[in-house]
Amino acid sequence: RLEGITHVLKVGKGVAVCGRSPYAVLKAREKLKVKWSRGESYDDDFLEKHYLSLLKKRGLVARSEGNVAKELKRSSSVEATYLLPYLYHACMETMACTVSVSKDECVIYVPTQSQTWVLREAKRITGLPENRIKVITTYLGGGLGRKSNKEFVSEAIKLSKLTGRPVKLFYTREDDVRAGWFRPMVTASLKGSVDSGGTPTALWFKIVAPAVFEWATGKRRRGVDRAAVSGVVDTFYDIPNLRVEFVKSEVRIPVWFWRSVGHSHNAYIIETFLDRLAALGNRDPVDVRLSLLEFHPRAYRVVEEVARRSRWHRGPRDGQALGIAYHYSFGTHVAQVAEVSLEKGRVKVHRVVCVVDLGSLVVNPDLVVQQVESGVVMGLSAFLYEGVKFKEGYPVNDNFDTYRILRFEETPEIEVHILRSEGEMGGVGEPGLPPIAPAVANALFKITGKPIDRLPFYSWYNLSIHEPGRAVERTEEGHSRNNRAG
């Protein structure tokens, strides 16, 4: 028995060490030996091959207009296959909460994005009526979708009930990564065509992804997972021949809502492919988008305005390129232009111009700017660096020494311009994220002539994601070790 330790209990899918101080439980945890049952031993190679193989399956049709197959045969066309990785939420504060359960009441202090789910879970576990349960929401410490998950709260409620004491539960960073709940890995196959004037006439979009809503509800669902096709099935682009298909992946790696959900990957896929179609038709990317949005005034206006404010038609500074992306999500239209350079294999995003139309009512303009800025930073980080890697079923990059995120000195100048319109009020916490990755990728496409079909950028371009001249690897004991690269 170790000093300061009161209980070691199996709870949920894990083992909890309970004691009188964080120091005591962390030291005891180091000595704990647990024999885990083996699940599927997924690794990166298997996941890539498996997901790509699923593209050969016939998908469930989410939207079908015109005759895509016929149009592809009679017009100039291009094809692409995309592979985007699992992403960790990387909240600056990991999962934590404080719970006290007694026979008369349950009190929960928790950084949560879903008080309703927490309340229902407490009611289910304790058997108490709702008027005997208090959910007190603290500052999130970063939510990003991860803290809408109730699993960590369930564990704390059960522990307090089992021990008969108030419990403060917290995850280490490594716990948080290994607990799963990532943004889904996806693959997608696209085919598109343009007419003699360079206007897109057909798009065939097939995506392979897990069903996020099945993981969120714990219930099997038939049909198309709406998160997987969001931003495509409801696109504002008027492409006369359009087919959207969904193939479900059954890989049992837990997935969850990640900031902007399916829009985060679908905006990237659609917007970068649209620039390929523009190149195929020898058209300007802004002009192509405007031609497809002619009958959608709000969407048209944000693209037109971002082109004006970024001085798109004047061209970039020497050694730089401009890339554009537009996306609609959560009731809000967003267009972004990124000013980018590439020198000795290193990407530099100098400036990002954002134009946002979130309807007729803007309650707090400063907050809108902050949310869009943070979306740009998070989306740029994911594009350049982020992706969870697996070996023998475990995430191997489980802290910030190996799961690289964007740094302060890499953050570009960001301009945010808010447009007023007569539309209904939209959201702002998520729509600022989806366009940035494709905007940067489209600028790099201009520089290199090579489309970027796989993310993160540095991983697939075989460039170090750490400090120049250094590489970081894990020892068998799980500690980081710095090695000089040759």
ROSE-954816 format. One record per residue (C-alpha): residue in three letters; x negated, y, z; residue number from 1. Coordinates in nm, 3 decimals, decimal comma, padded with zeros to 5 digits. Layout:
! ROSE-954816
<node ALA; <X; Y; Z>; NUM>
...
***
This chain:
! ROSE-954816
<node ARG; <00,000; 00,000; 00,000>; 1>
<node LEU; <-00,142; 00,337; -00,105>; 2>
<node GLU; <-00,126; 00,649; 00,108>; 3>
<node GLY; <00,157; 00,884; 00,012>; 4>
<node ILE; <00,343; 00,626; -00,200>; 5>
<node THR; <00,698; 00,534; -00,102>; 6>
<node HIS; <00,833; 00,327; -00,391>; 7>
<node VAL; <00,738; 00,160; -00,718>; 8>
<node LEU; <01,057; 00,091; -00,912>; 9>
<node LYS; <01,163; -00,027; -01,254>; 10>
<node VAL; <01,398; 00,229; -01,400>; 11>
<node GLY; <01,538; 00,236; -01,752>; 12>
<node LYS; <01,265; 00,130; -01,993>; 13>
<node GLY; <00,979; 00,220; -01,761>; 14>
<node VAL; <00,826; 00,199; -01,417>; 15>
<node ALA; <00,838; 00,489; -01,173>; 16>
<node VAL; <00,586; 00,558; -00,898>; 17>
<node CYS; <00,745; 00,759; -00,616>; 18>
<node GLY; <00,551; 00,939; -00,347>; 19>
<node ARG; <00,509; 01,251; -00,141>; 20>
<node SER; <00,302; 01,457; -00,388>; 21>
<node PRO; <00,218; 01,473; -00,759>; 22>
<node TYR; <-00,146; 01,396; -00,677>; 23>
<node ALA; <-00,056; 01,081; -00,485>; 24>
<node VAL; <00,170; 00,940; -00,756>; 25>
<node LEU; <-00,077; 01,014; -01,035>; 26>
<node LYS; <-00,360; 00,840; -00,847>; 27>
<node ALA; <-00,136; 00,542; -00,771>; 28>
<node ARG; <-00,024; 00,523; -01,129>; 29>
<node GLU; <-00,386; 00,478; -01,240>; 30>
<node LYS; <-00,405; 00,162; -01,030>; 31>
<node LEU; <-00,071; 00,025; -01,143>; 32>
<node LYS; <-00,080; -00,284; -01,363>; 33>
<node VAL; <00,230; -00,344; -01,572>; 34>
<node LYS; <00,289; -00,632; -01,810>; 35>
<node TRP; <00,502; -00,497; -02,092>; 36>
<node SER; <00,708; -00,705; -02,333>; 37>
<node ARG; <00,587; -00,667; -02,688>; 38>
<node GLY; <00,805; -00,493; -02,940>; 39>
<node GLU; <00,740; -00,444; -03,308>; 40>
<node SER; <00,369; -00,373; -03,367>; 41>
<node TYR; <00,412; -00,095; -03,619>; 42>
<node ASP; <00,109; 00,078; -03,759>; 43>
<node ASP; <00,068; 00,353; -04,017>; 44>
<node ASP; <-00,004; 00,122; -04,311>; 45>
<node PHE; <00,303; -00,091; -04,245>; 46>
<node LEU; <00,528; 00,210; -04,201>; 47>
<node GLU; <00,415; 00,369; -04,526>; 48>
<node LYS; <00,457; 00,050; -04,729>; 49>
<node HIS; <00,791; -00,031; -04,568>; 50>
<node TYR; <00,942; 00,312; -04,623>; 51>
<node LEU; <00,823; 00,330; -04,982>; 52>
<node SER; <00,965; -00,017; -05,050>; 53>
<node LEU; <01,308; 00,098; -04,931>; 54>
<node LEU; <01,318; 00,354; -05,211>; 55>
<node LYS; <01,379; 00,063; -05,448>; 56>
<node LYS; <01,713; -00,009; -05,280>; 57>
<node ARG; <02,038; 00,136; -05,406>; 58>
<node GLY; <02,144; 00,413; -05,171>; 59>
<node LEU; <02,477; 00,521; -05,031>; 60>
<node VAL; <02,605; 00,812; -05,238>; 61>
<node ALA; <02,645; 01,134; -05,038>; 62>
<node ARG; <02,726; 01,358; -05,335>; 63>
<node SER; <02,767; 01,301; -05,707>; 64>
<node GLU; <02,844; 01,554; -05,979>; 65>
<node GLY; <02,807; 01,528; -06,354>; 66>
<node ASN; <02,598; 01,257; -06,519>; 67>
<node VAL; <02,244; 01,274; -06,384>; 68>
<node ALA; <02,109; 00,967; -06,563>; 69>
<node LYS; <02,227; 01,089; -06,904>; 70>
<node GLU; <02,089; 01,439; -06,851>; 71>
<node LEU; <01,749; 01,309; -06,738>; 72>
<node LYS; <01,717; 01,109; -07,060>; 73>
<node ARG; <01,791; 01,396; -07,295>; 74>
<node SER; <01,598; 01,679; -07,123>; 75>
<node SER; <01,241; 01,746; -07,013>; 76>
<node SER; <01,204; 01,581; -06,675>; 77>
<node VAL; <00,966; 01,529; -06,383>; 78>
<node GLU; <00,956; 01,280; -06,094>; 79>
<node ALA; <00,804; 01,287; -05,745>; 80>
<node THR; <00,781; 01,072; -05,433>; 81>
<node TYR; <00,746; 01,232; -05,090>; 82>
<node LEU; <00,624; 01,089; -04,759>; 83>
<node LEU; <00,662; 01,294; -04,440>; 84>
<node PRO; <00,551; 01,166; -04,097>; 85>
<node TYR; <00,707; 01,128; -03,755>; 86>
<node LEU; <00,670; 01,452; -03,560>; 87>
<node TYR; <00,635; 01,509; -03,186>; 88>
<node HIS; <00,829; 01,799; -03,035>; 89>
<node ALA; <00,518; 01,924; -02,850>; 90>
<node CYS; <00,713; 02,120; -02,587>; 91>
<node MET; <00,467; 02,321; -02,379>; 92>
<node GLU; <00,632; 02,182; -02,065>; 93>
<node THR; <00,694; 01,807; -02,065>; 94>
<node MET; <01,010; 01,636; -01,940>; 95>
<node ALA; <01,086; 01,714; -01,575>; 96>
<node CYS; <01,385; 01,756; -01,346>; 97>
<node THR; <01,485; 01,746; -00,978>; 98>
<node VAL; <01,786; 01,542; -00,864>; 99>
<node SER; <01,952; 01,481; -00,529>; 100>
<node VAL; <02,223; 01,214; -00,509>; 101>
<node SER; <02,429; 01,153; -00,196>; 102>
<node LYS; <02,762; 00,981; -00,138>; 103>
<node ASP; <02,940; 01,316; -00,166>; 104>
<node GLU; <02,759; 01,503; -00,443>; 105>
<node CYS; <02,492; 01,507; -00,710>; 106>
<node VAL; <02,278; 01,817; -00,767>; 107>
<node ILE; <02,057; 01,837; -01,076>; 108>
<node TYR; <01,800; 02,104; -01,158>; 109>
<node VAL; <01,704; 02,044; -01,520>; 110>
<node PRO; <01,568; 02,220; -01,829>; 111>
<node THR; <01,833; 02,092; -02,068>; 112>
<node GLN; <01,982; 02,189; -02,400>; 113>
<node SER; <02,298; 01,989; -02,329>; 114>
<node GLN; <02,461; 02,040; -01,991>; 115>
<node THR; <02,764; 01,841; -02,105>; 116>
<node TRP; <02,560; 01,529; -02,177>; 117>
<node VAL; <02,383; 01,562; -01,841>; 118>
<node LEU; <02,715; 01,598; -01,659>; 119>
<node ARG; <02,861; 01,292; -01,831>; 120>
<node GLU; <02,552; 01,085; -01,756>; 121>
<node ALA; <02,557; 01,183; -01,388>; 122>
<node LYS; <02,925; 01,094; -01,368>; 123>
<node ARG; <02,859; 00,755; -01,529>; 124>
<node ILE; <02,569; 00,661; -01,301>; 125>
<node THR; <02,694; 00,796; -00,968>; 126>
<node GLY; <03,067; 00,737; -01,009>; 127>
<node LEU; <03,131; 01,085; -00,867>; 128>
<node PRO; <03,399; 01,314; -01,012>; 129>
<node GLU; <03,281; 01,612; -01,216>; 130>
<node ASN; <03,368; 01,862; -00,943>; 131>
<node ARG; <03,111; 01,689; -00,719>; 132>
<node ILE; <02,829; 01,725; -00,971>; 133>
<node LYS; <02,624; 02,043; -01,010>; 134>
<node VAL; <02,404; 02,095; -01,316>; 135>
<node ILE; <02,172; 02,392; -01,266>; 136>
<node THR; <01,986; 02,485; -01,584>; 137>
<node THR; <01,631; 02,613; -01,546>; 138>
<node TYR; <01,411; 02,773; -01,810>; 139>
<node LEU; <01,341; 02,515; -02,080>; 140>
<node GLY; <00,965; 02,541; -02,114>; 141>
<node GLY; <01,028; 02,469; -02,481>; 142>
<node GLY; <01,324; 02,263; -02,594>; 143>
<node LEU; <01,301; 02,219; -02,971>; 144>
<node GLY; <01,567; 01,946; -02,962>; 145>
<node ARG; <01,373; 01,720; -02,727>; 146>
<node LYS; <01,548; 01,847; -02,416>; 147>
<node SER; <01,890; 01,770; -02,550>; 148>
<node ASN; <01,795; 01,407; -02,478>; 149>
<node LYS; <01,934; 01,283; -02,146>; 150>
<node GLU; <01,712; 00,980; -02,088>; 151>
<node PHE; <01,468; 01,147; -01,847>; 152>
<node VAL; <01,758; 01,288; -01,645>; 153>
<node SER; <01,915; 00,941; -01,625>; 154>
<node GLU; <01,592; 00,805; -01,480>; 155>
<node ALA; <01,582; 01,073; -01,211>; 156>
<node ILE; <01,947; 01,019; -01,115>; 157>
<node LYS; <01,890; 00,644; -01,081>; 158>
<node LEU; <01,573; 00,697; -00,875>; 159>
<node SER; <01,744; 00,934; -00,634>; 160>
<node LYS; <02,032; 00,689; -00,597>; 161>
<node LEU; <01,794; 00,395; -00,538>; 162>
<node THR; <01,567; 00,573; -00,290>; 163>
<node GLY; <01,835; 00,774; -00,112>; 164>
<node ARG; <01,616; 01,084; -00,143>; 165>
<node PRO; <01,583; 01,390; -00,363>; 166>
<node VAL; <01,350; 01,311; -00,652>; 167>
<node LYS; <01,139; 01,535; -00,870>; 168>
<node LEU; <01,058; 01,344; -01,189>; 169>
<node PHE; <00,790; 01,454; -01,434>; 170>
<node TYR; <00,620; 01,306; -01,739>; 171>
<node THR; <00,253; 01,344; -01,815>; 172>
<node ARG; <00,177; 01,456; -02,169>; 173>
<node GLU; <00,083; 01,100; -02,261>; 174>
<node ASP; <00,412; 00,972; -02,112>; 175>
<node ASP; <00,602; 01,226; -02,315>; 176>
<node VAL; <00,446; 01,119; -02,644>; 177>
<node ARG; <00,466; 00,746; -02,575>; 178>
<node ALA; <00,830; 00,775; -02,468>; 179>
<node GLY; <00,910; 00,836; -02,832>; 180>
<node TRP; <01,204; 01,041; -02,959>; 181>
<node PHE; <01,030; 01,188; -03,261>; 182>
<node ARG; <01,150; 01,366; -03,570>; 183>
<node PRO; <01,212; 01,088; -03,822>; 184>
<node MET; <00,962; 00,974; -04,078>; 185>
<node VAL; <01,116; 01,005; -04,424>; 186>
<node THR; <01,038; 00,914; -04,782>; 187>
<node ALA; <01,219; 01,056; -05,079>; 188>
<node SER; <01,231; 00,997; -05,452>; 189>
<node LEU; <01,329; 01,285; -05,678>; 190>
<node LYS; <01,394; 01,317; -06,050>; 191>
<node GLY; <01,483; 01,643; -06,217>; 192>
<node SER; <01,519; 01,801; -06,559>; 193>
<node VAL; <01,530; 02,146; -06,719>; 194>
<node ASP; <01,691; 02,274; -07,038>; 195>
<node SER; <01,516; 02,453; -07,324>; 196>
<node GLY; <01,532; 02,779; -07,129>; 197>
<node GLY; <01,367; 02,626; -06,824>; 198>
<node THR; <01,679; 02,618; -06,605>; 199>
<node PRO; <01,723; 02,302; -06,391>; 200>
<node THR; <02,005; 02,086; -06,526>; 201>
<node ALA; <01,980; 01,766; -06,321>; 202>
<node LEU; <01,856; 01,648; -05,981>; 203>
<node TRP; <01,852; 01,295; -05,842>; 204>
<node PHE; <01,761; 01,292; -05,473>; 205>
<node LYS; <01,721; 00,968; -05,278>; 206>
<node ILE; <01,600; 00,973; -04,917>; 207>
<node VAL; <01,498; 00,693; -04,680>; 208>
<node ALA; <01,542; 00,785; -04,314>; 209>
<node PRO; <01,667; 00,645; -03,985>; 210>
<node ALA; <02,015; 00,745; -03,873>; 211>
<node VAL; <01,949; 01,010; -03,608>; 212>
<node PHE; <02,311; 01,022; -03,500>; 213>
<node GLU; <02,302; 00,649; -03,421>; 214>
<node TRP; <02,011; 00,711; -03,185>; 215>
<node ALA; <02,188; 01,012; -03,031>; 216>
<node THR; <02,515; 00,829; -02,963>; 217>
<node GLY; <02,382; 00,477; -02,908>; 218>
<node LYS; <02,646; 00,350; -03,151>; 219>
<node ARG; <02,606; 00,189; -03,492>; 220>
<node ARG; <02,759; 00,397; -03,768>; 221>
<node ARG; <02,858; 00,316; -04,120>; 222>
<node GLY; <02,800; 00,543; -04,413>; 223>
<node VAL; <02,562; 00,829; -04,475>; 224>
<node ASP; <02,381; 00,987; -04,181>; 225>
<node ARG; <02,466; 01,353; -04,226>; 226>
<node ALA; <02,141; 01,472; -04,066>; 227>
<node ALA; <01,938; 01,282; -04,324>; 228>
<node VAL; <02,097; 01,464; -04,620>; 229>
<node SER; <02,162; 01,805; -04,461>; 230>
<node GLY; <02,056; 02,097; -04,675>; 231>
<node VAL; <02,081; 01,886; -04,991>; 232>
<node VAL; <02,437; 01,756; -04,989>; 233>
<node ASP; <02,555; 02,112; -04,917>; 234>
<node THR; <02,302; 02,305; -05,127>; 235>
<node PHE; <02,403; 02,638; -05,278>; 236>
<node TYR; <02,199; 02,573; -05,591>; 237>
<node ASP; <02,436; 02,527; -05,886>; 238>
<node ILE; <02,279; 02,229; -06,059>; 239>
<node PRO; <02,547; 02,079; -06,287>; 240>
<node ASN; <02,425; 01,720; -06,259>; 241>
<node LEU; <02,347; 01,626; -05,900>; 242>
<node ARG; <02,323; 01,295; -05,717>; 243>
<node VAL; <02,227; 01,254; -05,349>; 244>
<node GLU; <02,164; 00,908; -05,202>; 245>
<node PHE; <02,078; 00,782; -04,853>; 246>
<node VAL; <01,899; 00,459; -04,759>; 247>
<node LYS; <01,887; 00,378; -04,387>; 248>
<node SER; <01,562; 00,270; -04,225>; 249>
<node GLU; <01,604; 00,020; -03,941>; 250>
<node VAL; <01,256; 00,076; -03,795>; 251>
<node ARG; <01,301; 00,082; -03,417>; 252>
<node ILE; <01,088; 00,383; -03,334>; 253>
<node PRO; <01,311; 00,619; -03,133>; 254>
<node VAL; <01,406; 00,936; -03,320>; 255>
<node TRP; <01,584; 01,249; -03,210>; 256>
<node PHE; <01,683; 01,597; -03,316>; 257>
<node TRP; <01,377; 01,809; -03,394>; 258>
<node ARG; <01,412; 02,182; -03,449>; 259>
<node SER; <01,637; 02,230; -03,755>; 260>
<node VAL; <01,696; 01,851; -03,770>; 261>
<node GLY; <01,713; 01,716; -04,128>; 262>
<node HIS; <01,671; 02,063; -04,276>; 263>
<node SER; <01,307; 02,055; -04,164>; 264>
<node HIS; <01,216; 01,784; -04,413>; 265>
<node ASN; <01,480; 01,837; -04,682>; 266>
<node ALA; <01,397; 02,204; -04,734>; 267>
<node TYR; <01,037; 02,103; -04,792>; 268>
<node ILE; <01,128; 01,832; -05,042>; 269>
<node ILE; <01,383; 02,034; -05,240>; 270>
<node GLU; <01,196; 02,365; -05,245>; 271>
<node THR; <00,861; 02,220; -05,352>; 272>
<node PHE; <01,031; 02,008; -05,618>; 273>
<node LEU; <01,211; 02,317; -05,745>; 274>
<node ASP; <00,873; 02,480; -05,807>; 275>
<node ARG; <00,774; 02,172; -06,007>; 276>
<node LEU; <01,084; 02,220; -06,219>; 277>
<node ALA; <00,996; 02,588; -06,260>; 278>
<node ALA; <00,648; 02,489; -06,379>; 279>
<node LEU; <00,798; 02,231; -06,616>; 280>
<node GLY; <01,020; 02,498; -06,771>; 281>
<node ASN; <00,749; 02,767; -06,761>; 282>
<node ARG; <00,972; 02,986; -06,544>; 283>
<node ASP; <00,899; 03,215; -06,252>; 284>
<node PRO; <01,002; 03,043; -05,923>; 285>
<node VAL; <01,201; 03,346; -05,804>; 286>
<node ASP; <01,384; 03,378; -06,135>; 287>
<node VAL; <01,474; 03,008; -06,130>; 288>
<node ARG; <01,625; 03,038; -05,784>; 289>
<node LEU; <01,821; 03,349; -05,876>; 290>
<node SER; <01,963; 03,176; -06,183>; 291>
<node LEU; <02,086; 02,887; -05,966>; 292>
<node LEU; <02,235; 03,119; -05,701>; 293>
<node GLU; <02,412; 03,362; -05,934>; 294>
<node PHE; <02,758; 03,287; -05,794>; 295>
<node HIS; <02,653; 03,291; -05,427>; 296>
<node PRO; <02,600; 03,658; -05,336>; 297>
<node ARG; <02,451; 03,612; -04,989>; 298>
<node ALA; <02,199; 03,352; -05,103>; 299>
<node TYR; <02,115; 03,554; -05,415>; 300>
<node ARG; <02,060; 03,867; -05,210>; 301>
<node VAL; <01,812; 03,716; -04,961>; 302>
<node VAL; <01,599; 03,575; -05,246>; 303>
<node GLU; <01,613; 03,905; -05,435>; 304>
<node GLU; <01,527; 04,102; -05,121>; 305>
<node VAL; <01,236; 03,881; -05,014>; 306>
<node ALA; <01,090; 03,913; -05,364>; 307>
<node ARG; <01,117; 04,292; -05,342>; 308>
<node ARG; <00,972; 04,324; -04,994>; 309>
<node SER; <00,683; 04,087; -05,066>; 310>
<node ARG; <00,611; 04,267; -05,396>; 311>
<node TRP; <00,643; 03,934; -05,571>; 312>
<node HIS; <00,643; 04,068; -05,925>; 313>
<node ARG; <00,332; 04,279; -05,864>; 314>
<node GLY; <00,142; 03,961; -05,787>; 315>
<node PRO; <-00,086; 03,869; -05,493>; 316>
<node ARG; <-00,420; 04,014; -05,390>; 317>
<node ASP; <-00,731; 03,869; -05,552>; 318>
<node GLY; <-00,803; 03,514; -05,440>; 319>
<node GLN; <-00,454; 03,467; -05,301>; 320>
<node ALA; <-00,124; 03,325; -05,420>; 321>
<node LEU; <00,240; 03,383; -05,329>; 322>
<node GLY; <00,484; 03,101; -05,262>; 323>
<node ILE; <00,858; 03,128; -05,208>; 324>
<node ALA; <01,124; 02,910; -05,047>; 325>
<node TYR; <01,493; 02,962; -04,970>; 326>
<node HIS; <01,714; 02,751; -04,746>; 327>
<node TYR; <02,058; 02,765; -04,588>; 328>
<node SER; <02,118; 02,601; -04,251>; 329>
<node PHE; <02,341; 02,648; -03,948>; 330>
<node GLY; <02,539; 02,924; -04,120>; 331>
<node THR; <02,233; 03,136; -04,201>; 332>
<node HIS; <02,052; 03,215; -04,527>; 333>
<node VAL; <01,673; 03,253; -04,507>; 334>
<node ALA; <01,416; 03,326; -04,777>; 335>
<node GLN; <01,042; 03,345; -04,711>; 336>
<node VAL; <00,737; 03,438; -04,915>; 337>
<node ALA; <00,393; 03,327; -04,795>; 338>
<node GLU; <00,069; 03,494; -04,902>; 339>
<node VAL; <-00,197; 03,222; -04,899>; 340>
<node SER; <-00,561; 03,159; -04,986>; 341>
<node LEU; <-00,768; 02,840; -04,994>; 342>
<node GLU; <-01,142; 02,863; -04,931>; 343>
<node LYS; <-01,374; 02,565; -04,887>; 344>
<node GLY; <-01,076; 02,343; -04,817>; 345>
<node ARG; <-00,935; 02,564; -04,542>; 346>
<node VAL; <-00,589; 02,719; -04,575>; 347>
<node LYS; <-00,539; 03,078; -04,468>; 348>
<node VAL; <-00,185; 03,212; -04,448>; 349>
<node HIS; <-00,231; 03,589; -04,444>; 350>
<node ARG; <00,127; 03,714; -04,439>; 351>
<node VAL; <00,481; 03,579; -04,431>; 352>
<node VAL; <00,778; 03,793; -04,533>; 353>
<node CYS; <01,117; 03,668; -04,410>; 354>
<node VAL; <01,462; 03,789; -04,506>; 355>
<node VAL; <01,753; 03,662; -04,299>; 356>
<node ASP; <02,130; 03,689; -04,346>; 357>
<node LEU; <02,314; 03,553; -04,044>; 358>
<node GLY; <02,645; 03,722; -04,111>; 359>
<node SER; <02,831; 04,028; -03,998>; 360>
<node LEU; <02,749; 04,012; -03,628>; 361>
<node VAL; <02,390; 04,040; -03,503>; 362>
<node VAL; <02,409; 04,059; -03,125>; 363>
<node ASN; <02,039; 04,095; -03,042>; 364>
<node PRO; <01,814; 04,190; -03,337>; 365>
<node ASP; <01,494; 04,157; -03,131>; 366>
<node LEU; <01,586; 03,800; -03,040>; 367>
<node VAL; <01,654; 03,723; -03,407>; 368>
<node VAL; <01,304; 03,841; -03,496>; 369>
<node GLN; <01,149; 03,635; -03,215>; 370>
<node GLN; <01,334; 03,320; -03,317>; 371>
<node VAL; <01,239; 03,352; -03,683>; 372>
<node GLU; <00,876; 03,425; -03,594>; 373>
<node SER; <00,859; 03,118; -03,371>; 374>
<node GLY; <01,020; 02,907; -03,643>; 375>
<node VAL; <00,751; 03,018; -03,887>; 376>
<node VAL; <00,476; 02,925; -03,641>; 377>
<node MET; <00,624; 02,584; -03,561>; 378>
<node GLY; <00,693; 02,501; -03,925>; 379>
<node LEU; <00,345; 02,608; -04,034>; 380>
<node SER; <00,190; 02,396; -03,758>; 381>
<node ALA; <00,381; 02,090; -03,875>; 382>
<node PHE; <00,284; 02,149; -04,237>; 383>
<node LEU; <-00,088; 02,185; -04,172>; 384>
<node TYR; <-00,159; 01,947; -03,886>; 385>
<node GLU; <00,117; 01,746; -03,726>; 386>
<node GLY; <00,206; 01,379; -03,756>; 387>
<node VAL; <00,231; 01,096; -03,503>; 388>
<node LYS; <00,001; 00,805; -03,586>; 389>
<node PHE; <00,075; 00,447; -03,479>; 390>
<node LYS; <-00,148; 00,151; -03,404>; 391>
<node GLU; <-00,012; -00,182; -03,278>; 392>
<node GLY; <00,319; -00,015; -03,200>; 393>
<node TYR; <00,179; 00,273; -02,993>; 394>
<node PRO; <00,132; 00,642; -03,073>; 395>
<node VAL; <-00,244; 00,699; -03,070>; 396>
<node ASN; <-00,255; 01,079; -03,078>; 397>
<node ASP; <-00,091; 01,138; -02,741>; 398>
<node ASN; <-00,228; 01,473; -02,625>; 399>
<node PHE; <-00,330; 01,803; -02,779>; 400>
<node ASP; <-00,691; 01,693; -02,830>; 401>
<node THR; <-00,567; 01,448; -03,094>; 402>
<node TYR; <-00,223; 01,589; -03,181>; 403>
<node ARG; <-00,336; 01,920; -03,328>; 404>
<node ILE; <-00,104; 02,220; -03,334>; 405>
<node LEU; <-00,145; 02,569; -03,476>; 406>
<node ARG; <-00,365; 02,811; -03,279>; 407>
<node PHE; <-00,329; 03,182; -03,213>; 408>
<node GLU; <-00,605; 03,283; -03,452>; 409>
<node GLU; <-00,434; 03,091; -03,733>; 410>
<node THR; <-00,102; 03,271; -03,694>; 411>
<node PRO; <-00,024; 03,497; -03,991>; 412>
<node GLU; <00,125; 03,843; -03,995>; 413>
<node ILE; <00,502; 03,787; -03,995>; 414>
<node GLU; <00,763; 04,036; -04,116>; 415>
<node VAL; <01,131; 03,972; -04,045>; 416>
<node HIS; <01,403; 04,170; -04,222>; 417>
<node ILE; <01,768; 04,125; -04,123>; 418>
<node LEU; <02,043; 04,172; -04,381>; 419>
<node ARG; <02,400; 04,247; -04,280>; 420>
<node SER; <02,684; 04,084; -04,470>; 421>
<node GLU; <03,053; 04,006; -04,440>; 422>
<node GLY; <02,991; 03,639; -04,370>; 423>
<node GLU; <03,068; 03,459; -04,046>; 424>
<node MET; <02,801; 03,474; -03,776>; 425>
<node GLY; <02,537; 03,202; -03,820>; 426>
<node GLY; <02,270; 03,058; -03,596>; 427>
<node VAL; <01,913; 03,178; -03,562>; 428>
<node GLY; <01,724; 02,933; -03,339>; 429>
<node GLU; <01,664; 02,685; -03,621>; 430>
<node PRO; <01,704; 02,844; -03,968>; 431>
<node GLY; <01,370; 03,029; -03,957>; 432>
<node LEU; <01,172; 02,704; -03,960>; 433>
<node PRO; <01,262; 02,511; -04,280>; 434>
<node PRO; <01,139; 02,753; -04,551>; 435>
<node ILE; <00,783; 02,817; -04,429>; 436>
<node ALA; <00,625; 02,481; -04,514>; 437>
<node PRO; <00,751; 02,477; -04,875>; 438>
<node ALA; <00,662; 02,845; -04,920>; 439>
<node VAL; <00,300; 02,775; -04,823>; 440>
<node ALA; <00,293; 02,452; -05,026>; 441>
<node ASN; <00,424; 02,636; -05,332>; 442>
<node ALA; <00,148; 02,896; -05,299>; 443>
<node LEU; <-00,111; 02,618; -05,276>; 444>
<node PHE; <00,046; 02,454; -05,583>; 445>
<node LYS; <-00,032; 02,774; -05,774>; 446>
<node ILE; <-00,391; 02,775; -05,649>; 447>
<node THR; <-00,476; 02,409; -05,703>; 448>
<node GLY; <-00,226; 02,294; -05,962>; 449>
<node LYS; <-00,164; 01,994; -05,737>; 450>
<node PRO; <00,174; 01,942; -05,569>; 451>
<node ILE; <00,168; 01,838; -05,204>; 452>
<node ASP; <00,386; 01,530; -05,164>; 453>
<node ARG; <00,254; 01,408; -04,829>; 454>
<node LEU; <00,216; 01,579; -04,497>; 455>
<node PRO; <00,042; 01,696; -04,292>; 456>
<node PHE; <-00,173; 01,887; -04,539>; 457>
<node TYR; <-00,512; 01,831; -04,377>; 458>
<node SER; <-00,458; 01,463; -04,311>; 459>
<node TRP; <-00,394; 01,384; -04,675>; 460>
<node TYR; <-00,668; 01,612; -04,802>; 461>
<node ASN; <-00,922; 01,428; -04,581>; 462>
<node LEU; <-01,024; 01,740; -04,398>; 463>
<node SER; <-01,108; 01,762; -04,030>; 464>
<node ILE; <-00,822; 01,893; -03,818>; 465>
<node HIS; <-01,054; 01,972; -03,531>; 466>
<node GLU; <-01,332; 02,223; -03,486>; 467>
<node PRO; <-01,581; 02,230; -03,775>; 468>
<node GLY; <-01,851; 01,969; -03,718>; 469>
<node ARG; <-01,656; 01,780; -03,453>; 470>
<node ALA; <-01,427; 01,481; -03,449>; 471>
<node VAL; <-01,228; 01,352; -03,153>; 472>
<node GLU; <-01,149; 00,988; -03,090>; 473>
<node ARG; <-01,004; 00,782; -02,807>; 474>
<node THR; <-01,207; 00,540; -02,600>; 475>
<node GLU; <-01,058; 00,209; -02,489>; 476>
<node GLU; <-00,992; 00,360; -02,147>; 477>
<node GLY; <-00,773; 00,627; -02,308>; 478>
<node HIS; <-01,003; 00,922; -02,241>; 479>
<node SER; <-01,101; 01,162; -02,517>; 480>
<node ARG; <-01,459; 01,153; -02,639>; 481>
<node ASN; <-01,620; 01,412; -02,862>; 482>
<node ASN; <-01,856; 01,290; -03,133>; 483>
<node ARG; <-02,067; 01,495; -03,363>; 484>
<node ALA; <-01,965; 01,437; -03,720>; 485>
<node GLY; <-02,259; 01,359; -03,954>; 486>
***
